Amino acid sequence: MKKLKRTLTVVIGVAIASQIYFGFLIQDFTIALSVIIFSVFLYNYTELNPIQTAILTGISTTFCRSVWVYCSNMDFMKTIRITTPEIMFFTTFGILFYFLYYKNGKKDLTRFILSVFCCDFISNVVEISIRTRISGENSNMIKALLLVAIVRTLVVLIILILMKYYNSFLVKEEHEERYRKLILLTSSFKSEIYFMNKNASEIEDVMKKSFSVYEIVSKNHYSEELKNLTLDIAKDIHEIKKDYIRVMRGLEEMSNEKIDVEHMKIKDIISILEIYTKDYIIAKSLNIELDFKVECNFYVSQHFYLVSIIRNLIFNGIEAIDSNEKGLIKLQIVDQGDEYVFIVSDNGTGINEGNLDFIFNPGFSTKYDKSGSICRGIGLTLVKDLTQNIFKGSISVESVQNEGTTFTVKIPISSFRR
């Protein structure tokens, strides 16, 4: 099925290209774009048999040209005499290409170009021989056909080089896109692991408290049923803790790749975040403008955690912007002596003054999804924990309702020199 589709593509594509031509040397002999297109197809569709494809192509181009020629002279026999030699051109081209390149074990661009040159030149000689009935050829014709073959072959070579360059460009773009996604995915992954580590100690505290309750129940001679219940709770928490830690250790091992210890420049980090955020804004059809300014450049070793901090603040701002208003998210990074300052601001709805003291608390959130369920509320909690515990920095917030919010993160320069 795939070969059939590609064969039809060649036949139709070359037939269309055959309508771009000019007369040359003798009456009814033309030099067409179709030969160039046909050669390019043969290079890219290596699974197609060139003889079969050439014959079908010759028939289709002859038919297309016959329609135009017949409409101009209304003479069927004359039309056949003018157009049918083109079938011999493509048939000769296909046969020669089959033996010069297709059946040859060594396939490279140089051999392909030389094969196309020979096929073009010899096929033109065959066609013009039929049209002039052999005796009409002369050395000037041969020289002219050599020149045509050289020019068309050079055009084919240029097209293939441009295609290779374009393909390598696409591959590079694809690799960069995958790298950006890997950075963002790993950032979220490591941030969740960080939060799980923090929760593990809280689970340990709960387990200790549950055993303390069991000891109190045992010492004060409560009912056997209550004593067994408190013991079962303590045991269950202990098992949950073991499973939780096992999963957490497995995730940590998965994340311990070489990429973890690579340094990244802050400008590269912000470039990745800017592309990601713009893609999100476009995908969601949001009316939001980004204004990112990085006034200094430095290496970051714990870049996954820094990505989490900045991304959470940016998307917190996006969520705060009314969908009916023109939004603006600003990011500024400056060097202030012994610390780097990260300022993220938005022109959203702002935060109620009564909530400012609670926005960093675990579970606190003012946002609801469309189903009515409250959000997890760990975004700003995570931002504060990472800022203080990983980077030994500080975070503050200023907000005015209906005007916007500004978060300021300050991190000592020494935290990036570890």
Salt bridges, closest charged atoms under 4 A:
GLU47 OE2 - ARG6 NH1 2.90
GLU86 OE2 - ARG65 NH1 2.68
ASP120 OD1 - ARG152 NH2 2.76
GLU127 OE2 - ARG131 NE 3.08
GLU174 OE2 - ARG178 NH1 2.73
GLU177 OE1 - ARG180 NH2 2.44
GLU177 OE2 - LYS181 NZ 3.83
GLU192 OE2 - ARG376 NH2 3.12
GLU204 OE1 - LYS241 NZ 2.81
GLU224 OE1 - LYS227 NZ 3.50
GLU239 OE2 - LYS242 NZ 3.37
ASP243 OD1 - ARG246 NH2 2.50
GLU252 OE1 - ARG249 NH1 3.18
ASP260 OD2 - LYS190 NZ 3.64
GLU274 OE2 - LYS278 NZ 3.50
GLU319 OE1 - LYS367 NZ 3.50
ASP385 OD2 - LYS198 NZ 2.44
